[in-house]
Amino acid sequence: MLAYLNFIIHIFNNFILAYFFLINSFYLFFLIFSLFGIFRYRSLTSNVRMNEVLSLPLAKPVSIIAPAFNEELNIIESVKSLLSLQYPLHEVIVVNDGSDDLTLEKLIRTFDLKKVKKVFKKSIETQPIRGIYVSPLEPKLVVVDKINGKKADALNAGLNVSRYPLFCAIDTDSVLDRDALLKVARPFHEDPERTVGAGGIVSLSNGCVIERGRILRVRLPRNFFVRFQIIEYLRAFLGGRMALSMLKSILVISGTFGIFRKDIALQIGGYRNDTIGEDMDLVVRMRKYLHEQKRPYRITFIPDPICWTEAPETLKGLERQRNRWHRGLIESLFHSFKMFLNPRYGATGMFAMPFYVIFEMFGPLLELLGYVIFACYVFLGKVNYPFALDFFLLAIVFGTLISLAAILLEEFFLRRYPRLTDILIIIAFGVLENFLYRQFLSFVRAKAFFDLTRGEKKWGQMERKGFVIEQSHS
């Protein structure tokens, strides 16, 4: 019996090690693949000037939809940023989703908003709209005030009111680089028939200085939790999404900054209200619908335009955010699970869905299990030294090398942190994240499975400190 139990433990140990080897090999491959993709992108865009794109007569107009719930700290700077974007024609639709703070009052006061009667087609059912406001100071700005229905409902209300064929979904705690919309909309002008979605890089605004809706200075945040998140964002965007886009397998365009064809979004019924991962869910359902319609399409990631967003600075805020993200991922994958290993859905069914299910969805459970097994060995005084060494090399050393590669990729391509001391600090945190921080996130994401079985649907509010505002002295 004991020999049989030892055999089972041995098999299970090898399974955990093989899993860690596979997942880290995938991420390393993604980083290498992303490097070639970034070189290719730079060569294609090196001779393109943004003022040439501005003058294109066929540039498609864009409706920017920004849901806002209790965003009084950041709302004005965010809206100013959106209004100042370089783009031939765009409108900014701020959807005040039943805020109980000063969000609406600040908008009315700052932009001299006037309530108007506006006729629009209600293509998607939403919570009632209490009023629509326009600004004599900013003709591009529309503010929709509605009863709270959460983010997906607010986005659907914005879709109903929007006028243009493309829409950009963005969080109101975010600031875009002035040419970000131009860059992320390029695929829609280069391949208008096939392109249905595109997204860009999201960076963290914590510690940055804002002036008139623009990032004036990029500074490395002092908060340790935010520094760890910088590493995660680099891996996710420059490493993961760039490569998955090239492999035609990207399932997530961040709800913080993404642009889509409005007609396709309406054909699938807009955003689903019964999920908290509305951004991923929209992309997955778009892919499913277009495969079933046998229509060629592209959903792409652009490694250049930058959206700056505020990250949680407390352990509780981080736990709420990551738990919500993982619950949303699980919901989205299960809602469209018929695509899993289904050749009818091409690369989406045969690669994207298996990758996200096996490594993204179940990854935290298996990683946490590996840590538990290792801890049990230590507690019982029966440390399996070959397993411990292999586990350490695969989970810690391999993971650290991937983080360092992502940092070097960022430094080569974007250079957002030009000071050597900042780079050294980020590298140090790329090593330190493997001790306690990574294990904490594995526990939080694994807990999402339990929360879903209990029917947990809470969004979870993140305490915000707001942008650092540079006052003009002119």
Wavefront OBJ file of the C-alpha trace (Angstrom):
o trace
v 0.000 0.000 0.000
v 2.821 2.389 0.929
v 4.660 1.590 -2.302
v 1.480 2.295 -4.273
v 1.007 5.636 -2.461
v 4.626 6.623 -3.136
v 4.117 5.754 -6.806
v 1.020 8.003 -6.975
v 2.905 10.858 -5.290
v 5.809 10.381 -7.714
v 3.461 10.543 -10.722
v 1.743 13.618 -9.337
v 5.076 15.357 -8.651
v 6.150 14.733 -12.237
v 2.815 16.090 -13.469
v 3.285 19.331 -11.501
v 6.852 19.721 -12.779
v 5.803 19.032 -16.379
v 3.018 21.592 -16.040
v 5.391 24.289 -14.751
v 7.863 23.462 -17.504
v 5.163 23.764 -20.184
v 3.638 27.007 -18.952
v 6.998 28.742 -18.552
v 8.153 27.411 -21.934
v 5.042 28.897 -23.521
v 5.701 32.288 -21.921
v 9.354 32.214 -22.971
v 8.312 31.328 -26.521
v 5.779 34.171 -26.438
v 8.482 36.650 -25.427
v 10.783 35.545 -28.246
v 7.884 35.637 -30.695
v 6.895 39.083 -29.411
v 10.412 40.378 -30.038
v 10.129 39.487 -33.719
v 6.645 40.980 -33.809
v 7.838 44.252 -32.322
v 10.727 44.462 -34.812
v 8.241 43.883 -37.615
v 5.851 46.501 -36.249
v 8.637 49.083 -35.957
v 9.802 48.460 -39.513
v 6.239 48.830 -40.831
v 5.573 52.058 -38.933
v 8.973 53.737 -39.043
v 8.092 55.640 -42.205
v 4.521 56.478 -41.188
v 3.907 59.897 -39.669
v 0.889 60.508 -37.505
v 0.027 63.753 -39.316
v -0.324 61.702 -42.517
v -2.895 59.486 -40.800
v -4.688 62.593 -39.532
v -5.151 63.799 -43.090
v -6.598 60.515 -44.393
v -10.054 61.255 -45.850
v -11.302 57.704 -45.175
v -10.284 57.528 -41.514
v -13.255 56.021 -39.707
v -14.754 58.143 -36.918
v -14.675 56.696 -33.416
v -17.050 56.928 -30.462
v -15.133 56.713 -27.175
v -17.340 55.215 -24.468
v -16.189 55.788 -20.890
v -18.345 54.263 -18.117
v -17.998 56.109 -14.815
v -19.076 55.051 -11.344
v -17.814 57.183 -8.450
v -14.822 58.521 -10.379
v -14.757 62.040 -8.932
v -11.002 61.904 -8.299
v -9.933 61.221 -11.885
v -12.907 62.026 -14.103
v -11.960 65.554 -15.200
v -8.350 64.767 -16.140
v -9.471 61.602 -17.912
v -12.114 63.426 -19.987
v -9.658 66.201 -20.860
v -7.245 63.541 -22.054
v -9.909 61.947 -24.260
v -10.998 65.286 -25.723
v -7.413 66.227 -26.605
v -6.646 63.047 -28.562
v -5.250 63.454 -32.053
v -7.818 61.940 -34.373
v -9.711 63.208 -37.455
v -13.180 62.734 -35.928
v -14.222 61.322 -32.588
v -16.800 61.837 -29.867
v -16.434 61.219 -26.142
v -19.426 59.607 -24.413
v -19.123 59.543 -20.628
v -21.754 57.268 -19.061
v -22.380 58.202 -15.444
v -23.617 54.865 -14.112
v -25.583 56.043 -11.083
v -22.621 57.522 -9.214
v -23.381 58.631 -5.644
v -20.366 60.933 -5.376
v -19.577 64.192 -7.209
v -18.749 62.631 -10.610
v -21.710 64.170 -12.467
v -21.549 67.486 -10.601
v -17.866 67.915 -11.467
v -18.564 67.201 -15.130
v -21.455 69.673 -15.237
v -19.436 72.394 -13.540
v -16.188 71.904 -15.486
v -17.687 71.587 -18.985
v -20.813 73.747 -18.468
v -23.042 70.815 -19.410
v -26.616 71.417 -20.570
v -29.350 68.788 -20.446
v -30.856 68.107 -23.889
v -33.388 65.843 -25.587
v -31.522 63.439 -27.826
v -33.078 60.898 -30.179
v -31.267 57.565 -30.485
v -32.067 53.955 -31.330
v -32.223 51.696 -28.290
v -30.584 48.669 -29.895
v -29.772 47.068 -26.529
v -31.910 47.069 -23.395
v -30.296 48.962 -20.504
v -31.210 50.553 -17.208
v -33.222 53.791 -17.684
v -31.389 56.934 -18.773
v -32.129 59.928 -16.558
v -30.629 62.554 -18.820
v -28.223 63.349 -21.644
v -25.952 66.379 -21.463
v -23.854 68.230 -24.035
v -21.260 70.949 -23.619
v -21.125 74.289 -25.481
v -17.424 74.370 -24.550
v -16.601 70.892 -25.910
v -18.826 69.881 -28.872
v -17.303 66.372 -28.923
v -18.462 65.619 -25.364
v -21.707 63.802 -24.484
v -22.560 62.798 -20.911
v -25.193 60.124 -20.290
v -26.643 59.961 -16.782
v -28.364 56.657 -16.004
v -29.503 54.408 -13.195
v -26.765 52.073 -12.024
v -26.542 48.818 -13.974
v -22.799 48.131 -13.671
v -20.121 48.467 -16.323
v -21.520 46.250 -19.091
v -24.882 48.019 -18.892
v -23.170 51.415 -19.021
v -21.184 50.374 -22.109
v -24.391 49.199 -23.785
v -26.018 52.552 -23.034
v -23.019 54.245 -24.626
v -23.353 51.995 -27.678
v -27.009 53.023 -28.045
v -26.172 56.728 -27.938
v -23.001 56.513 -30.062
v -23.011 57.761 -33.657
v -19.896 56.283 -35.252
v -18.995 52.871 -36.783
v -16.069 52.236 -34.414
v -16.224 52.477 -30.649
v -13.442 52.611 -28.112
v -14.172 51.264 -24.624
v -12.038 52.908 -21.957
v -12.039 53.242 -18.189
v -12.466 56.739 -16.772
v -9.550 56.244 -14.399
v -7.298 56.160 -17.464
v -5.325 58.633 -19.579
v -4.323 57.984 -23.193
v -1.224 59.219 -24.991
v -2.334 61.857 -27.482
v -1.679 59.682 -30.545
v -2.875 56.402 -28.964
v -6.226 56.369 -30.763
v -4.540 57.007 -34.117
v -2.190 54.085 -33.599
v -4.713 51.569 -32.329
v -7.179 52.451 -35.141
v -4.614 51.817 -37.896
v -5.650 48.161 -38.493
v -9.213 49.339 -39.191
v -7.900 51.596 -41.977
v -5.394 49.083 -43.371
v -7.805 46.132 -43.399
v -11.306 47.558 -42.825
v -13.222 44.467 -43.949
v -11.551 41.951 -41.650
v -10.492 43.973 -38.590
v -13.108 43.852 -35.825
v -11.051 44.622 -32.724
v -7.729 46.041 -31.557
v -6.045 46.951 -28.293
v -2.881 48.614 -27.058
v -0.512 48.554 -24.109
v -1.773 49.483 -20.651
v 0.732 51.037 -18.240
v 0.372 52.162 -14.644
v -0.144 55.859 -13.911
v 0.640 55.613 -10.186
v 3.318 58.191 -9.449
v 3.077 59.850 -12.871
v 2.422 63.584 -13.160
v -0.588 64.722 -15.230
v -1.102 68.131 -16.832
v -4.228 69.010 -18.845
v -5.098 65.378 -19.384
v -1.599 64.380 -20.540
v 1.212 62.428 -18.894
v 3.823 65.074 -18.155
v 6.370 62.935 -16.326
v 6.660 59.181 -15.864
v 7.891 58.332 -12.389
v 8.419 54.967 -10.774
v 5.811 54.604 -8.000
v 7.015 54.210 -4.438
v 4.307 51.727 -3.530
v 5.704 48.181 -3.465
v 2.465 46.545 -4.649
v 2.372 48.789 -7.724
v 5.994 48.004 -8.559
v 5.164 44.303 -8.580
v 2.215 45.020 -10.877
v 4.495 46.819 -13.355
v 6.266 43.488 -13.928
v 2.941 41.711 -14.437
v 1.729 44.250 -16.974
v 4.975 43.997 -18.950
v 4.689 40.202 -19.118
v 0.996 40.291 -19.988
v 1.119 42.887 -22.765
v 4.590 42.815 -24.344
v 5.051 39.097 -23.753
v 1.621 37.495 -23.818
v -0.835 39.506 -25.880
v 1.618 40.529 -28.578
v 2.461 36.873 -29.301
v -1.132 35.649 -29.012
v -2.191 38.343 -31.461
v 0.410 37.127 -33.959
v -0.853 33.567 -33.445
v -4.443 34.756 -34.115
v -5.360 33.553 -30.640
v -5.876 36.651 -28.499
v -9.028 36.345 -26.388
v -8.652 39.504 -24.305
v -8.666 43.143 -25.342
v -8.384 45.048 -22.085
v -11.539 46.864 -21.017
v -9.213 49.682 -20.032
v -8.439 50.423 -23.701
v -9.896 48.613 -26.716
v -11.510 49.551 -30.020
v -14.129 47.518 -31.913
v -16.531 47.544 -34.838
v -19.905 48.655 -33.569
v -21.950 46.596 -36.036
v -20.385 43.315 -34.892
v -20.878 44.223 -31.221
v -24.570 44.935 -31.865
v -25.016 41.702 -33.851
v -23.962 39.656 -30.811
v -26.187 41.687 -28.482
v -23.560 44.021 -27.038
v -21.999 43.358 -23.656
v -23.447 40.627 -21.440
v -24.767 41.937 -18.129
v -24.443 38.636 -16.267
v -20.648 38.542 -16.309
v -18.032 40.637 -14.536
v -15.450 39.993 -17.267
v -17.271 41.932 -19.962
v -14.110 42.841 -21.893
v -12.893 39.266 -22.437
v -16.448 38.000 -22.885
v -17.074 40.410 -25.785
v -13.938 39.270 -27.646
v -14.645 35.564 -27.089
v -18.255 35.912 -28.297
v -17.143 37.965 -31.310
v -14.762 35.183 -32.291
v -17.430 32.530 -31.796
v -20.011 34.469 -33.843
v -17.657 35.257 -36.740
v -16.437 31.658 -36.950
v -20.023 30.428 -37.067
v -20.829 32.991 -39.768
v -17.682 31.831 -41.643
v -16.505 35.406 -41.952
v -12.755 36.158 -42.041
v -11.684 38.549 -39.293
v -8.755 40.008 -37.372
v -8.436 40.950 -33.715
v -5.041 42.463 -33.146
v -2.754 43.945 -30.503
v -0.682 47.065 -31.173
v 2.510 47.278 -29.057
v 2.807 51.046 -29.246
v -0.211 53.127 -28.107
v -0.207 53.519 -24.347
v -3.108 53.846 -21.948
v -2.221 54.866 -18.404
v -4.403 53.529 -15.603
v -4.311 53.574 -11.818
v -3.439 50.294 -10.116
v -4.543 49.273 -6.603
v -2.071 50.262 -3.916
v -3.410 48.122 -1.075
v -3.419 44.382 -0.559
v -7.203 44.386 -0.227
v -7.687 46.367 -3.427
v -5.332 44.070 -5.307
v -7.125 40.981 -3.966
v -10.517 42.297 -5.094
v -9.272 43.224 -8.557
v -7.488 39.926 -9.305
v -10.304 37.836 -7.878
v -12.766 39.700 -10.114
v -10.533 39.322 -13.173
v -10.235 35.573 -12.669
v -13.954 35.107 -12.056
v -14.580 36.999 -15.288
v -12.113 34.794 -17.164
v -13.764 31.610 -15.870
v -17.255 32.878 -16.761
v -16.204 33.896 -20.276
v -14.486 30.593 -21.032
v -17.360 28.472 -19.742
v -19.965 30.559 -21.588
v -18.289 29.718 -24.914
v -16.798 26.352 -23.929
v -18.197 24.644 -27.064
v -15.197 26.114 -28.911
v -12.743 24.138 -26.747
v -10.745 21.775 -29.025
v -13.392 22.235 -31.717
v -11.726 22.447 -35.182
v -14.774 24.328 -36.504
v -13.428 27.389 -34.679
v -9.921 27.298 -36.161
v -7.047 28.620 -34.039
v -9.537 29.883 -31.461
v -10.806 26.370 -30.744
v -7.616 24.406 -31.236
v -5.082 26.692 -29.527
v -6.515 29.825 -27.869
v -9.250 28.132 -25.839
v -7.051 25.211 -24.671
v -4.246 27.604 -23.713
v -6.504 29.906 -21.711
v -8.361 27.008 -20.052
v -5.328 24.874 -19.160
v -2.784 27.562 -18.290
v -4.681 30.765 -17.514
v -7.795 29.368 -15.832
v -6.436 26.294 -14.035
v -2.888 27.625 -13.652
v -3.413 29.188 -10.200
v -4.939 25.976 -8.807
v -2.046 23.806 -9.959
v 0.582 26.348 -8.955
v -0.951 26.614 -5.491
v -1.069 22.815 -5.283
v 2.641 22.645 -6.081
v 3.381 25.058 -3.232
v 1.175 23.044 -0.853
v 2.952 19.782 -1.734
v 6.328 21.405 -1.194
v 5.187 22.839 2.162
v 3.883 19.418 3.255
v 7.238 17.826 2.492
v 8.966 20.454 4.625
v 6.438 20.154 7.482
v 6.713 16.344 7.594
v 10.479 16.472 7.441
v 10.505 14.380 4.275
v 11.762 16.835 1.721
v 11.996 15.296 -1.740
v 15.182 17.113 -2.732
v 15.067 16.309 -6.478
v 11.443 17.529 -6.603
v 12.284 20.588 -4.483
v 15.198 21.559 -6.732
v 13.260 21.032 -9.957
v 10.253 22.880 -8.577
v 12.450 25.795 -7.472
v 14.157 25.996 -10.865
v 10.899 25.849 -12.825
v 8.670 27.968 -10.598
v 11.144 30.557 -9.352
v 14.255 30.745 -11.531
v 12.470 30.171 -14.859
v 9.735 32.631 -13.864
v 12.321 35.249 -12.866
v 14.130 34.917 -16.195
v 10.849 35.481 -18.055
v 10.176 38.613 -15.973
v 13.667 39.945 -16.671
v 13.248 39.274 -20.390
v 9.984 41.236 -20.369
v 11.720 44.157 -18.632
v 14.518 44.162 -21.222
v 11.935 44.072 -24.015
v 10.220 47.114 -22.524
v 13.504 48.949 -22.075
v 14.501 48.260 -25.673
v 11.193 49.221 -27.245
v 9.343 51.721 -25.047
v 11.890 53.153 -22.588
v 9.211 54.496 -20.262
v 11.660 54.442 -17.356
v 14.863 55.997 -18.766
v 16.727 56.279 -15.441
v 19.124 53.421 -14.721
v 18.092 53.360 -11.056
v 14.454 52.825 -12.089
v 15.418 49.897 -14.318
v 17.491 48.311 -11.535
v 14.598 48.705 -9.089
v 12.167 47.077 -11.545
v 14.617 44.205 -12.101
v 14.925 43.736 -8.331
v 11.145 43.548 -8.003
v 11.079 41.092 -10.902
v 13.106 38.781 -8.671
v 11.301 39.569 -5.394
v 7.813 38.952 -6.810
v 8.514 35.213 -6.759
v 8.579 35.251 -2.962
v 5.158 35.681 -1.308
v 3.653 38.080 -3.892
v 3.261 35.464 -6.616
v 1.975 32.901 -4.109
v -0.551 35.435 -2.792
v -1.923 36.028 -6.291
v -2.135 32.284 -6.926
v -4.232 31.933 -3.773
v -6.469 34.886 -4.750
v -7.091 33.527 -8.247
v -7.642 29.982 -6.988
v -10.176 31.353 -4.497
v -12.142 32.742 -7.480
v -13.314 29.193 -8.259
v -14.763 28.865 -4.770
v -16.377 32.302 -4.965
v -18.064 31.401 -8.249
v -19.559 28.222 -6.791
v -21.094 30.423 -4.082
v -22.623 32.647 -6.759
v -20.333 35.576 -5.953
v -21.062 38.480 -8.324
v -19.628 41.410 -6.398
v -17.541 43.837 -8.434
v -15.387 44.964 -5.539
v -14.511 48.639 -5.307
v -10.905 49.764 -5.522
v -9.857 52.688 -3.366
v -8.332 55.315 -5.635
v -5.896 58.082 -4.783
v -6.339 59.919 -8.067
v -3.784 61.302 -10.488
v -0.908 63.529 -9.449
v -1.912 66.828 -11.043
v 0.644 69.376 -12.217
v -0.783 72.845 -11.862
v -0.084 75.228 -14.728
v 1.763 78.402 -13.697
v 1.294 80.230 -16.934
l 1 2 3 4 5 6 7 8 9 10 11 12 13 14 15 16 17 18 19 20 21 22 23 24 25 26 27 28 29 30 31 32 33 34 35 36 37 38 39 40 41 42 43 44 45 46 47 48 49 50 51 52 53 54 55 56 57 58 59 60 61 62 63 64 65 66 67 68 69 70 71 72 73 74 75 76 77 78 79 80 81 82 83 84 85 86 87 88 89 90 91 92 93 94 95 96 97 98 99 100 101 102 103 104 105 106 107 108 109 110 111 112 113 114 115 116 117 118 119 120 121 122 123 124 125 126 127 128 129 130 131 132 133 134 135 136 137 138 139 140 141 142 143 144 145 146 147 148 149 150 151 152 153 154 155 156 157 158 159 160 161 162 163 164 165 166 167 168 169 170 171 172 173 174 175 176 177 178 179 180 181 182 183 184 185 186 187 188 189 190 191 192 193 194 195 196 197 198 199 200 201 202 203 204 205 206 207 208 209 210 211 212 213 214 215 216 217 218 219 220 221 222 223 224 225 226 227 228 229 230 231 232 233 234 235 236 237 238 239 240 241 242 243 244 245 246 247 248 249 250 251 252 253 254 255 256 257 258 259 260 261 262 263 264 265 266 267 268 269 270 271 272 273 274 275 276 277 278 279 280 281 282 283 284 285 286 287 288 289 290 291 292 293 294 295 296 297 298 299 300 301 302 303 304 305 306 307 308 309 310 311 312 313 314 315 316 317 318 319 320 321 322 323 324 325 326 327 328 329 330 331 332 333 334 335 336 337 338 339 340 341 342 343 344 345 346 347 348 349 350 351 352 353 354 355 356 357 358 359 360 361 362 363 364 365 366 367 368 369 370 371 372 373 374 375 376 377 378 379 380 381 382 383 384 385 386 387 388 389 390 391 392 393 394 395 396 397 398 399 400 401 402 403 404 405 406 407 408 409 410 411 412 413 414 415 416 417 418 419 420 421 422 423 424 425 426 427 428 429 430 431 432 433 434 435 436 437 438 439 440 441 442 443 444 445 446 447 448 449 450 451 452 453 454 455 456 457 458 459 460 461 462 463 464 465 466 467 468 469 470 471 472 473 474
